[in-house]
Amino acid sequence: MAETTSPSANPFTLGVASGDPLPDSVVLWTRLAPRPYEPGNGLPADGALDVQWELASDESFRHLRRNGTVPAPAADNHTVHLDLRGLDPGRDYWYRFRTGRWISPTGHTRTAPAADARPAGMTFGLLSCQQYDEGYYTALAHLAQEDLDAVFFVGDYIYENAIDAQAGARHYTDAPLPPFFDHWTWTLTDYRLRYALGRSDPDLQAAHAAHPWYVTWDDHEVENNYAGDVSQNNDPVGTFRARRAAAYRAYWENMPLREAHRPVGADMPLHRRFPYGRLAQFDLLDTRQYRSDQAYGDGWQYPGPESEDPARTITGDAQERWLLDGFRTSTARWNVLAQQVAFCRRKNTTADRSRLSMDAWDGYPASRARVLAGAVRAGVENLVVLSGDEHVHYAMDIKEDFDDPASRTLGVEVLTTSVSSGFDGQEKPDDWNLLLAANPHMKFYDGRRGYVVVSLDEGRLQADFRTLSGVVTPGAPVVTAARFVSEAGAPGFSPA
């Protein structure tokens, strides 16, 4: 039986969120934390607290559609994952939570269209890489003001590094962080408090409250560049799996995910598929949990027999089969893969032979070839890959043969820059001219912070690359640095 005792201080310090919208369902999330920077959130270590919820068709809650009570168990770090069913497709809803005398902020969400609907269009945001101590989340404040149907976050929601009392580049002086954060994350408590730190940011809270999110992880939610059970520093497998179990548990607790994705130990099924009427099919991938170890010791290396081994995989065999089966059964106009790391080839020299990133799909060319061959066999005409990880913006054409710029274009890749990772960045990094010359399929490259707004309709995809002048001080304005389009049935980016 859940407890009804009211917390003595506001428990909604980490905001609200919604996610994984379906035509008839959406997940609503909150975490009770009157003292968010303390283990246990300042709440009882066992039992559960009752949380009332309300869902309305208007922001003022005059037209209440549903309400009820749900427990926030201590075992789940006092988080709520409310999987609401029986909703209307393609509808806006507003929601809020209560416990005792406390009322949460109001969140807005939107269900997906009916499976057989033909929506006129869809607009979504694309985000990646928000390192708390390398800058403010100003990009998220701007994203909260965008008119979006959903947001896709493709990895590095938190980082595992130690954070000093001044929060690094944020230079806190009036309210320094507790010393607890000044060590690397290893335990469940470490990861839980790292999410509390990130979610305490008002700009992140605003972006979650404004739109439903589809999330997937990359590496820093656990440890930089890990691969399956292999840690970056080759820790004993048992030691690393214990760390991974803690990280996965905290991830599930702090994301608007359904019960089906609750981890079991160090394993957590995260890849999943979402229709958006007949307009789009979104496949969210996990390229960390099942991948082969990076070839040649990771980093940028010359490709060779080790990286080109056909047995190597970035998705794992089961996820790859699931993805290719989804291509075959898709009836959508656009097939969109939301995943973590750069999909297209990226040479760093104009010479014939170039080093490539062993951590991206370039380090797993057989995986990439199988995915593209499966898309071609299934007759997928409008393939889109959404990526992050690189802390820069790229617009790239997916080529049938990256060695032949005249070969067929099979789709487009939209790779978003970071929210804050990498500090301010710069419009034209030192390798700007070189990368554009070495990779003719790369149509745009910008090294500033920001996000992408992607619009789809029956005729074309449009990608608006938003950038900020900087993030180490708050309040920077946002601009559209570039706009690229790809026409349906004739993939390939051109400036608009």
Residue pairs with C-beta under 8 A, 6 or more apart in sequence:
2 47
2 48
2 49
2 50
2 69
2 71
2 72
3 44
3 47
3 48
3 49
3 50
4 49
4 50
4 100
5 49
5 100
6 99
6 100
6 101
6 102
7 32
7 34
7 42
7 43
7 49
7 99
7 100
7 102
8 34
9 34
9 35
9 42
10 34
10 102
11 32
11 33
11 34
11 41
11 43
11 49
11 78
11 99
11 102
12 30
12 32
12 97
12 102
12 103
12 104
12 105
13 33
13 34
13 36
13 200
14 30
14 31
14 33
14 36
14 196
14 199
14 200
14 205
15 30
15 104
15 105
15 107
15 199
15 204
15 205
15 208
15 209
16 28
16 29
16 30
16 95
16 96
16 97
16 104
16 105
16 106
16 107
16 205
16 208
16 209
17 28
17 29
17 30
17 107
17 208
17 209
17 213
17 255
17 256
18 26
18 27
18 28
18 29
18 95
18 107
18 108
18 109
18 208
18 212
18 213
18 256
19 26
19 27
19 29
19 212
19 213
19 214
19 215
19 255
19 256
19 257
20 26
20 27
20 212
20 214
20 256
20 257
20 258
20 272
20 274
21 109
21 110
21 111
21 112
21 150
21 212
21 274
22 111
22 112
22 274
23 89
23 90
23 111
23 112
23 113
23 114
23 115
23 275
24 85
24 86
24 87
24 88
24 89
24 111
25 83
25 84
25 85
25 86
25 87
25 111
26 84
26 87
26 93
26 109
26 110
26 111
26 212
27 81
27 82
27 83
27 84
27 256
27 257
27 258
28 53
28 55
28 80
28 81
28 82
28 84
28 95
28 97
28 107
28 109
28 256
29 79
29 80
29 81
29 82
29 255
29 256
30 51
30 72
30 79
30 80
30 97
30 104
31 41
31 72
31 77
31 78
31 79
31 80
31 196
31 199
31 253
31 254
32 41
32 43
32 49
32 51
32 72
32 78
32 79
32 80
32 99
33 41
33 42
33 43
33 78
33 196
34 41
34 42
34 43
35 41
35 42
36 42
36 193
36 196
36 197
36 199
36 200
37 177
37 178
37 180
37 181
37 193
37 196
37 197
37 200
38 193
39 189
39 192
39 193
40 74
41 77
41 78
41 196
43 49
43 74
43 78
44 74
45 74
46 74
46 75
47 73
47 74
48 71
48 72
48 73
48 74
48 78
49 71
49 72
49 78
49 99
50 69
50 70
50 71
50 72
50 99
51 69
51 70
51 71
51 72
51 80
51 97
51 98
51 99
52 67
52 68
52 69
52 97
52 98
52 99
53 67
53 68
53 69
53 70
53 80
53 82
53 95
53 96
53 97
53 98
54 61
54 64
54 66
54 67
54 95
54 96
54 97
54 98
55 64
55 65
55 66
55 67
55 84
55 93
55 94
55 95
56 62
56 63
56 64
56 65
56 93
56 94
56 95
57 63
57 65
57 91
57 92
57 93
57 94
58 94
59 94
59 106
59 108
61 94
61 96
61 106
65 93
66 84
70 80
70 82
71 80
72 78
72 79
72 80
72 99
76 253
77 192
77 250
77 253
77 254
79 253
79 254
80 97
81 256
81 257
81 258
81 259
83 258
83 259
87 93
87 111
88 111
89 111
89 112
89 113
89 114
89 117
90 110
90 111
90 112
90 113
90 114
90 117
90 119
91 110
91 111
92 108
92 109
92 110
93 108
93 109
93 110
93 111
94 106
94 107
94 108
94 109
95 106
95 107
95 108
95 109
96 103
96 104
96 105
96 106
96 107
97 103
97 104
98 104
105 205
105 209
106 209
107 208
107 209
107 210
108 209
108 210
108 211
109 211
109 212
110 149
110 150
110 211
110 212
112 274
112 275
112 276
112 277
113 119
113 276
113 277
113 279
114 277
115 275
115 277
116 277
116 278
117 277
117 278
118 277
118 278
118 279
118 458
119 276
119 277
119 279
120 457
121 279
121 455
121 456
121 457
122 149
122 150
122 276
122 279
122 280
122 455
122 456
122 457
123 146
123 147
123 148
123 149
123 453
123 454
123 455
123 456
124 148
124 149
124 150
124 151
124 152
124 453
124 454
125 143
125 146
125 148
125 150
125 151
125 152
125 211
125 451
125 452
125 453
125 454
126 151
126 152
126 154
126 386
126 388
126 414
126 416
126 451
126 452
126 453
126 454
127 139
127 140
127 143
127 151
127 152
127 153
127 154
127 388
127 416
127 419
127 451
128 153
128 154
128 155
128 156
128 218
128 387
128 388
128 389
128 416
128 417
128 418
128 419
129 155
129 156
129 218
129 220
129 388
129 389
129 391
129 417
129 418
129 419
129 420
129 421
129 422
130 137
130 140
130 156
130 157
130 158
130 198
130 204
130 418
130 419
130 420
130 421
131 156
131 159
131 161
131 220
131 418
131 420
131 421
131 422
132 158
132 159
132 163
132 167
132 168
132 170
132 197
132 198
132 201
132 420
133 159
133 161
133 163
133 164
133 167
133 168
133 169
133 170
134 168
134 169
134 420
134 421
134 422
134 423
134 471
134 472
135 169
135 170
135 419
135 420
135 421
135 423
135 424
135 449
135 470
135 471
135 472
136 170
136 201
136 203
136 420
136 471
136 472
136 473
136 474
137 201
137 203
137 204
137 207
137 419
137 420
137 471
138 203
138 449
138 468
138 471
138 474
138 475
138 476
138 478
139 203
139 419
139 420
139 449
139 450
139 451
139 466
139 468
139 471
139 478
140 201
140 203
140 204
140 206
140 207
140 419
141 202
141 203
141 206
141 207
142 451
142 466
142 468
142 478
143 151
143 207
143 210
143 211
143 451
144 203
144 206
144 207
144 209
144 210
144 211
145 210
146 210
146 211
146 453
148 210
148 211
148 453
149 211
149 276
150 211
150 212
150 213
150 214
151 207
151 211
151 212
151 213
151 214
152 213
152 214
152 215
152 282
152 284
152 338
152 386
153 213
153 214
153 215
153 216
154 216
154 218
154 338
154 339
154 340
154 386
154 387
154 388
154 389
154 416
155 216
155 217
155 218
155 219
155 220
155 221
155 340
155 388
155 389
156 217
156 218
156 219
156 220
156 221
156 388
156 389
156 418
156 421
157 195
157 198
157 215
157 217
157 221
157 251
157 255
158 185
158 191
158 194
158 195
158 197
158 198
158 220
158 221
159 194
159 220
159 421
160 184
160 185
160 194
160 220
160 221
160 222
160 223
160 224
160 247
161 184
162 181
162 182
162 183
162 184
163 177
163 181
163 182
163 197
164 177
164 181
164 182
165 172
165 176
165 177
165 178
165 179
165 182
166 172
166 173
166 176
166 177
167 177
169 423
169 471
169 472
170 472
171 472
177 197
180 193
181 193
181 194
181 197
183 190
184 190
185 191
185 194
185 247
186 243
186 246
187 246
188 246
188 249
188 250
190 246
191 246
191 247
191 249
191 250
191 251
192 250
192 253
192 254
194 250
195 250
195 251
195 253
195 254
198 204
199 205
199 254
212 256
213 256
214 274
214 282
214 284
214 338
215 255
215 256
215 257
216 270
216 271
216 284
216 285
216 286
216 338
216 339
216 340
217 251
217 270
217 286
217 288
217 340
218 287
218 288
218 340
218 341
218 388
218 389
219 225
219 226
219 288
219 340
221 247
221 251
222 243
222 244
222 247
222 248
222 288
223 231
223 232
223 240
223 243
223 247
224 232
225 232
225 294
225 298
225 359
226 232
226 240
226 244
226 288
227 288
227 291
227 292
227 293
227 294
228 288
228 289
228 290
228 291
228 292
228 293
229 237
229 240
229 241
229 244
229 266
230 237
230 240
230 293
231 240
231 243
232 298
235 243
241 265
241 266
242 266
244 266
245 263
245 265
245 266
248 263
248 266
248 267
248 268
249 263
251 263
251 268
252 261
252 262
252 263
252 268
260 269
261 268
261 269
261 270
261 272
262 268
267 289
268 289
270 284
270 286
270 289
271 283
271 284
271 285
271 286
271 319
271 322
271 323
272 283
272 284
273 281
273 282
273 283
273 284
273 326
274 281
274 282
274 284
275 281
275 282
275 332
276 282
276 332
278 331
278 332
278 333
279 332
279 333
279 334
279 456
279 457
279 458
280 332
280 333
280 334
280 335
280 336
280 456
281 326
281 330
281 332
281 334
281 335
281 336
282 336
282 338
283 323
283 326
283 335
283 336
283 337
283 338
284 338
284 339
285 315
285 319
285 323
285 337
285 338
285 339
285 340
286 315
286 319
286 339
287 314
287 315
287 339
287 340
287 341
288 340
289 316
290 313
290 315
290 316
290 318
290 319
291 313
291 314
291 315
291 316
291 364
292 311
292 312
292 313
292 314
292 364
294 358
294 359
294 363
295 301
295 304
295 306
295 307
295 309
295 312
295 358
295 363
296 302
296 304
296 306
296 307
296 358
297 358
298 358
298 359
299 357
299 358
299 359
300 348
300 355
300 356
300 357
300 358
301 307
301 355
301 356
301 358
302 353
302 354
302 355
302 356
303 356
303 362
303 365
307 356
307 358
307 362
307 363
307 364
307 365
308 365
308 366
309 366
310 366
311 366
312 364
312 366
312 367
313 320
313 364
313 366
313 367
314 341
314 361
314 363
314 364
314 367
314 368
315 323
315 367
315 371
320 367
320 370
320 371
323 337
323 371
323 374
324 370
324 371
324 374
324 378
326 335
327 335
327 374
327 375
327 377
327 378
327 380
328 374
328 377
328 378
330 378
330 380
333 382
333 456
333 458
333 488
334 382
334 384
334 456
334 461
334 488
335 375
335 380
335 382
335 383
335 384
336 384
336 385
336 386
337 343
337 371
337 383
337 384
337 385
337 386
338 386
339 385
339 386
339 387
340 387
340 388
340 389
341 357
341 359
341 360
341 361
341 387
341 388
341 389
342 357
342 360
342 361
342 362
342 387
342 389
342 390
342 394
342 413
342 415
343 360
343 361
343 368
343 385
343 387
343 396
343 398
343 413
344 361
344 385
344 394
344 396
344 397
344 398
344 399
344 402
344 413
344 439
344 441
344 442
345 356
345 362
345 399
345 402
345 439
345 441
346 356
346 357
346 360
346 362
346 435
346 438
346 439
346 442
347 354
347 355
347 356
347 435
347 438
347 439
348 354
348 355
348 356
348 431
348 434
348 435
348 438
349 355
349 434
349 438
350 434
350 437
350 438
354 438
356 362
356 363
357 363
360 389
361 367
361 368
372 398
372 400
372 410
375 383
375 410
375 411
376 410
380 411
381 488
381 489
381 491
382 411
382 461
382 486
382 488
382 489
382 491
383 398
383 410
383 411
383 412
383 491
384 411
384 412
384 413
384 414
384 461
384 486
385 398
385 411
385 412
385 413
385 414
386 413
386 414
386 415
386 416
386 454
387 394
387 413
387 414
387 415
387 416
388 415
388 416
388 418
389 415
390 415
390 417
391 417
391 418
391 421
391 422
391 425
391 447
391 449
392 415
392 417
392 425
392 429
392 445
392 446
392 447
393 415
393 416
393 417
393 444
393 445
393 446
393 447
393 448
393 450
393 452
393 465
393 467
393 481
393 482
394 413
394 414
394 415
394 442
394 444
394 445
395 412
395 413
395 414
395 415
395 442
395 443
395 444
395 463
395 465
395 482
395 484
395 493
396 412
396 413
396 415
396 439
396 441
396 442
396 443
396 493
397 409
397 411
397 412
397 413
397 441
397 443
397 491
397 492
397 493
398 409
398 410
398 411
398 412
398 413
398 441
398 491
399 405
399 407
399 408
399 409
399 410
399 441
400 407
400 408
400 409
400 410
401 407
402 441
405 440
405 441
409 441
409 491
409 492
410 491
411 491
412 461
412 486
412 491
412 492
412 493
414 452
414 454
414 463
416 450
416 451
416 452
417 425
417 446
417 447
417 448
417 449
417 450
417 451
417 465
417 467
418 425
418 449
419 449
419 450
419 451
419 471
420 449
420 471
422 447
422 449
423 471
423 472
424 448
424 449
424 469
424 470
424 471
424 472
425 447
425 448
425 449
426 447
426 448
427 446
427 447
427 448
427 467
427 481
428 445
428 446
428 447
429 445
429 447
432 445
432 447
435 442
435 445
436 442
436 445
443 484
443 493
443 494
443 495
444 465
444 482
444 484
444 493
444 495
446 465
446 467
446 481
446 482
448 467
448 468
448 469
448 481
449 467
449 468
449 470
449 471
450 465
450 466
450 467
450 468
450 478
450 481
451 466
452 463
452 464
452 465
452 466
453 463
453 464
453 466
454 461
454 462
454 463
454 464
455 461
455 462
455 464
456 462
458 488
459 487
459 488
460 485
460 486
460 487
460 488
461 485
461 486
461 488
462 483
462 484
462 485
462 496
463 483
463 484
463 485
463 493
464 480
464 482
464 483
465 480
465 481
465 482
465 483
465 484
466 478
466 479
466 480
466 481
467 478
467 479
467 480
467 481
468 476
468 477
468 478
468 479
469 476
469 477
470 476
482 495
483 495
483 496
484 493
484 494
484 495
484 496
485 493
485 494
485 496
486 492
486 493
486 494
